[in-house]
Amino acid sequence: MVQRRSAALLRLAVVATALVASTWLCCSWTFAAPLAENGVSSLTRSSGFANARVATAPTGHLTYGAPLKNERGLAPLEARGGEAAAKKGFPVDIGLLIVFALWYLGNYYYNITNKLALKAAGGASGFPMTIATLQLGVGTLYALFLWLAPDGRPKPGITKDDFFKTLPVGFTSAGAHAASVFALSAGAVSFGQIVKAAEPAFAALLGVLFYGAKVSTAKWLCLIPVIGGVVLASLGELDFAWAALITAAIANVFAAIKANENKKLMTTEGLKERMGSVGNQYAITTINSFLFCIPLMLITEGAKLGSFLTMCQTNKVVLFNLIFSGIWFYLYNELATITIKKTNAVTASVANTAKRVIVIVGVAIVLGESLDPLKLTGCAIGIGGVFLYSVIDDLVARFKK
């Protein structure tokens, strides 16, 4: 009993620390506005950032990447961390390292708490859709709190048309999350993560077929080890379940469409400035996803919703892990969005690859899942293929030079 209480208190302390750090980081993060008139960014006019400025060169040309400040006078993380590191003589951005650490920590704890909640609630035959929806509900409450709290995150200044344009991203995000949660309820977390690592294959195919994207021959070849790795991991999975494989693949389809829709959305003129921050962008996506999931939850599990509420009252494992998993899910995704904005493609790919390895192996050990040699081999080949897919075009370009 004492050990359980200590573990619960430790988890609560970690969540509280992550919340405080994430709030501090995200409330001071803004998009770098690329256009300016008389040295004042369009972000100043559209979203109320009174102190926002874009530096201009003496000749009147715009200097890109100049630090912006929000209403509280704080420069964004990339400016604050970089300047502090430069002054102290450190070659690294301490702020960026904090973001990476919290991203990894959040993803790790989300997978554990999510699995514990699903398992305690009956697994795939229990309440996976209800848990997926309520996790987004927790994130929605957190996002609304940041907007309403004094000195919190500045609200977005989007128009009605902007909001309607965000709906496809919210819908596909909802589909990706719901399918992922069901996959993790039907099989091992490590196996679900290995299948989800094959997302680039889905993104490449859908991008070429429906979005006019161009994929190089080198990238197509890199998909061979990605798909082969998933096949090997499936053969080595002792707890293999077709439901886990199929729903994880469906999650990949939704995630691939979401990425393409998000890319198309952010080409809307002036939308970045009206959004105001990376945090606002993810908050709107979470709220939309939550609203899309509610009808599906009621259709699939609405008849037994009363049983779930009773379970939450009598089984604290379900309740607490549901709340914690919702918090972790929101935090790690928002922090992942920040790292993508702050790093180049290669760095982001390396970080994401390392994150998957840590989560797959770490969660498997904690939850006692199988780590068959064939499964680990497939995992290594698949994730290695994903990393190579991310950097192969740069490597080929350098080789040609």
N, C-alpha and C positions, 0 to 999 in steps of 0.2 A: 504493500500500500504506500509506504514511504517512497519507494523507488518510482512508483507511478506518479505520485504528486511532484516529486523532484523533476521527472521528465516533462510533466505538463508545465511546470513553472519555467523550466529551461526553454521549452518551445515558445511559451508566451513571451519570454524576454527576448528571444531571437526575433520573433515576429515584430515586437514593439520597436526593436532597434532598426530592423529593416524598413518599417513604416516611416519612422522619423527620418532616416537617411534618405529614403526614396522621396518623401515629401519635400525635403530640403533640396535635393537634386533636381526634381522635376518641376518644382515651382519656379526655379530660376533658369530653366532651360527655354530657349526660344529658337525659332527658325532663323537662320541667317538670311535676311532679305536681300535679293540680288539687285534690286532696282532702287534708285534714290533720286530725289530732286533737291538740289541745294543742300546736299549732305544729310537730309532727313529721310529715313527709310519710309516706305509705304506702310510698314508695320506700325509706325507711330500713328498714322492717320486712321488706319482701319481697326486697330484693336486696342487703342488706348494706352499703349506703352509710352508714357510721357517722356521717358528719358532715352528712348531708343535712338541710336544714331548709326549711320554708316559712314565710315571715314572716306574722305575723298582726297585724291592726290592734288597737288598744287595746280596741275593743268586742268583740273575739273573732271578727270577720269575717275571712275569708281574703283575703289580698292576692295576686292572681294574678301570675304571671311573676316571682316572687322567685327569686333565684339559688340553685341547688343546688350542692353540692360533692360530689366523689367521695371515694374512700377516701384519695387522696393529698392531700386538702385543697385541690384546685384547683377554682375556680369554672369553669363551662362557658364556652365561647368567647364566647357573646353577653354574658355578664356581664363577663368579663375584658376583652374588646376594647372594649366600650362604656364601662366604668368608666375604663379607661386613656385612652381618647380624651377623655372628659369632663374628667379631671384635667389633661390637657395642652392642652385647649382646641380639640381637633380635632373637627370636626362629623361625621366619618366613623368607622365601625367598622373599624379596621385589620385585625382578625382576620377579619372577613367578606370584606374585599377579598382576603386571602390565600386564603381558601376558593374564591372565585370564580376567581382566577387559576389555582389548581391544578386546578380543575374544567375550565376551558377548555384548559389545557395537557394534561391527561390525555386529554380527548376527542380533541384534535388528534393527539397522538402515538399513541393507540390506533388510530385510523383508518389512519394511515400504516403502523405496524408490523403491523397485522392484514392489510392489503392486501399488504405485502411478503412476509409468511409464506405467505399463500394463493397468491400468484403464483409464488413459488419452489417451492411444493409441487404445482403443476400446475393451479391455478385450480379451477373448478367440478368438473372431472373428476378432481381430485386427492383431497385429504383435508379438505374443509371441515368435516365433522362431527367428525372427530378433533381438528382445531385448535380448534373451538368448545368441545369438551368439555375439552380440556387447558387452555384459557384459564381456564375455571371452576375447574379443578383447581389452578392457580396461585393463584387468589383464595382457594380453600379452605385451602391451606397457609398463606397469609398470615393469614387469620382465626384459624386454630388457633394460630399462633405468638403472636398478640396475646393470646390467652386463656391460654397456657401460660407466656409470658415473665414474669419477675419484674417487679413494678410495671407489668404490662401492663394490658390492658382487663379489667375485672371480668366474670366469666362471667355469662350470663343465668340467671335462676332460674325458667325456664318449666317447666310440668308436662308430663306425657305428652299430656294432652288438648290443651294449647297447641301442642305440636309437631305433632300431627296436623292442627290447624287451619291451620298454616303451609304444609302441603303443596300446596294449590291455588295459592298464590302462587309457590312454588318451581317447580311444574310449568309454569305459564304463563310464568314468567321464563325457564325453560329453552327453551321453544318460541320465545319472542321472540328470544332470543340466537342459537339455532341457525339460525333462518330469516334473521336479519339477516346472519350470517356467510356463509351460502350466497348471499344476494343480493349481498353485496359481492364474493364470489368470481366471480359470473357476469357482473357489469357494473362500470361505473365507480362509485367511492365517492361522488362528488358526486351522481350520479343516484340511487343508493340512499338517500342522505340526504334528497334532495328528496321521494322517495316516502314515506319514513318521517315526514317533516314533516306528512303528511296524517293522522297518528294521531288527532287530535281528531274527524275525521269518523267513524272506526270506533268511537271511544269513545262518541260521542253516540248512534249507532245501536244499539250493543249495550247501552248503559246504559238506553235507553228500552225496548228489547224484552225484556230479561232481568232488569234490576235495578230497575225502577220509577223510574228517574231522570227528571227533568223538564228539558227543554231549551227555552229560550225561542225565540220566532220569530226574534228578532234573531240568535241563535247559528246557527240553521238557515241563515239567509241568508248568514252569514259563511262557511259551508262551500262556497258556490258558487265564490269565488275560490280556495279551497284546492284543490278538485278540478280546477278549470280550470287552475290553475298547474301541477299535476302533468301534466295532458294536454299543455300547451304544452311543458313540459320534456321529455316523452317524444318529442314530435315533433322537438325540437331536439337530442336525444341522438344523437350520431354513432355511439356504440357501444351502441345500444339492444339489449337482450336481453329477451325475454319472461320468461325464467327469473328475471332480476333483478327485474322489475316484480312478478311473481306472488309470489315469496318475500318481497319487501319488504312487500307487502300482507298476506301471512300473518303476518309479524312484527308488523304493526300490529294485527291481530286479537288475537294473543296479548298484546301490550302493553296493549290496551284492556281485555281480560278481567282481566289482572293488576292494573291500577289499580283496577278495581271490587272484585276479591277482596281486595286489600290494604286498601281502605277498609272493607270489611265485617269483615275480620280485626281491625283496630285498634279496632273497637267492642266487642270482647270485654272484659268487665269485669276490670280489674286487669292486663291483658296488658302495657300500656306499662310499668308498674312492674316487672313480672316480667322483661321484656326488659332493662330497665336503661339502654339507650342506643340511639341511632339506629344506631351502628356494629354493635351486636349484632343489630339487626333485619335489616340488610343482610347480615351474615355468615351468619345462619341461612338467608336466602333463597338465597345463593350456594351454600352446602353442599347444600341440597336440590336446587337446579338441577343441580349437578354429578352428584349421584346419579341424577337422572332422565335425564341425557344419556348416561351410560355404556351402558345397554342399547341405546339407539338407535345409538350409535357402533359397538358390536359387531355389530349387525344390518346396518348399512349399509356399514361399512368394516372390519369385523373380519377379513375374509379377507385383506386387504392391510395389516394392522397391522404385520407384520414389515417390509414395504417402507418403511413410514413411519419406523420406528425406525432402519433402515439409513440412510434419507435424513437424519435428524437427526444421525447420527454423521458423515456425509460432507459435509453441506451446512449450514454454520454459519448461513447466512442464515435458513434455516427455523427452526433451534433457537433462536437468539437472539431473532428477531422474535416467535416463539411465546411465549417467556418474558416479553419486554417487553410484548407486547400483553396478556397475562394480567394483569400487574401494573397497567398503565395502565387496563384495563377495570375492575378492582376499585376502584382509587382514584377514578376520575372518577365512577363511579356512587355510591360512598359519599359523596363530597363533594357530589354533586348532591342527594342525600337531605338532607344537612345544610343546604344553601342553602334548600331548600323549607321546612324546619322553622324557619329563621331569618328568612325574608322573607315579605312578603305576596304575594298572588296576582299582582298587577300587576308587582311587581319581579321575581318568578320568571319571568313570561312574557317580560318585556323581556330578561332575562339569557339565557333559553333561545333566544329568537329571535336575539340577537346571536351566541350560540354556534354555532348552525346556519350562519349566514352565514360566520363565520370558518372553520369546518371545511370547508364546501362549497368556498369559493373557495381557501382555503389549501391544502387537500389536492389539489385539482385542479391547482393550479400546481406543487406539489412532485412529484406523480406524472405530470405531463404529460397530464392528461385534457382532453377537449374543453371549451371554454367558449364554445359557440356563442351568438350574441346571443339566439336564440329560447329556448335553454335557460336563459340567465340571466334573461330576461324571465319565463319560467314560474316560475323559482326565486323571483324577487322577489314575484310575485303570490301564489304559494302560501304563502310564509313570512309575507308581509304579512297574508294571510287568517287564518293561524294566530294571529298576534299579536292581530288584531282580535277573533277568536273568544274569546280569553282575557280581554279587557277590555270587551267590548261591553255586558255586563249592567251593569257599573259606570257606563259612559258614559251608558247609557239612563236609569239611576236618577238620575244627577246632572241630566240634561236635564229630567226630569219635575219635579224640585224647583225 
